[in-house]
Amino acid sequence: MDLNYFYFINGNYQYVVYSEYYAYDDSYKCGIKVINLKSENITNIKGDMKTIKGTLVDFRFNDKIEKTDELFE
């Protein structure tokens, strides 16, 4: 399992860009989750794995970005 998330907050919304790989069934998921922080409503915008350019893994090595263990499944 490889879970990669990059998130930020703008106003009352949290945006989560995600890329997930699950070895047990060799599946990939990607997209953007938009979370309304007041109502806790979540909108999931699914991405197309065929259109990905680059990787979120590179953010792991960027010292300007705060790292957390928070999961967004």
WOUR-V29865 format. One record per pair of residues at least 6 apart in sequence whose C-alpha atoms are under 7 Angstrom apart, sorted by the first residue. I is the first residue (numbers start at 0). J is the second residue. Records with the same first field share a line. If there is no record, write none. Layout:
# WOUR-V29865
I=J  J
This chain:
# WOUR-V29865
0=20  21  22
1=19  20  21
2=18  19  20
3=17  18  19  55  56
4=15  16  17  18
5=15  16  17
6=13  14  15  16
7=13  14  15
8=14
11=35  36  37
12=33  34  35  36
13=33  34  35  36
14=31  32  33  34
15=31  32  33
16=30  31  32
17=29  30  31
18=28  29  30
19=27  28  29
20=26  27  28
21=27
29=45  46  48
30=44  45  46
31=43  44  45
32=41  42  43  44
33=41  42  43
34=40  41  42
35=41
